[in-house]
């Protein structure tokens, strides 16, 4: 199958090919994990789109040097119909400004999954891209006109790791709270949830804080390979816990001012620091997306997060509170506790419904179809 693309209603259809600017493999502690590129490329490849890479990257097997992204010396970026960059590339390289000339016949795309207030989406270089796909998108902020909401989503690696799950009745009745990173500037949303919500929830679901260490790689060759190229994020034991536990805390992000619409402004960045230091809570949150949210849902492990609609989190296909996940309002916690106490049977429904939702709408193929549809429109 050869996928074709029509650039305009009057233009002829052309064979579709995508050129990814991806970084070559490095040591595990320095590995640029191109999750956004991998998810997209896996889906495009299954749709029959020709995939090329600026470098050979993302091993498909522990037995040979087969890659998802392959460098072909006979294929140049200008030979392809879509060029894709991501945040990892931008942090380590300069934008190839020569690619943005007026006579170009290809579409330029930037995948921005960076954390923080001011990401490269607001740079002058990013304004030259035809499309910017932005994770952590929120309705509480204003974005440049070429920025579109995106997501972390699921890769084939995550789908395979969460494929076989037990019946809900056999899951451990507890909630996983196992964030690995304890930096000097912790997520203010996690701090607030840990202080205000989890003590209340622990009366209904005991807390399990088990976590894998960076220095404990898997021993099986393919699992070890995944550990390396995800920058030490892949642990089979972690996925087993997700599959055998009722729920997981997926809180993340930082509170910022509700009054400042431009997240890249200096005032907004200062608001993040002072709000975190003073322990304030707002209704505007940045950096809220995470792999843990998607992994938990894929495993049928109920994801606890903030209420997406109330806090302005936006996804291309929205999830529904108490249907696909459990979203809380940190200023009004008791209704959540009361419902969990009086409707314990709802947990099995959310586990099943959330898993079906995420595996239907955010697998690599549906994500790639969404990507192409956005570009075609």
PyMOL commands that set and color helices and strands:
alter all, ss='L'
color gray80, all
select helices_A, chain A and resi 28-30+35-46+77-79+87-92+97-100+120-122+126-128+156-161+168-170+188-201+221-229+236-243+266-278+291-298+308-311+334-342+346-361+364-376
alter helices_A, ss='H'
color red, helices_A
select strands_A, chain A and resi 4-5+14-15+17-20+50-53+57-59+67-69+82-86+107-112+131-134+147-149+172-176+206-208+245-249+254-256+284-286+302-306+326-328
alter strands_A, ss='S'
color yellow, strands_A
deselect
rebuild
show_as cartoon
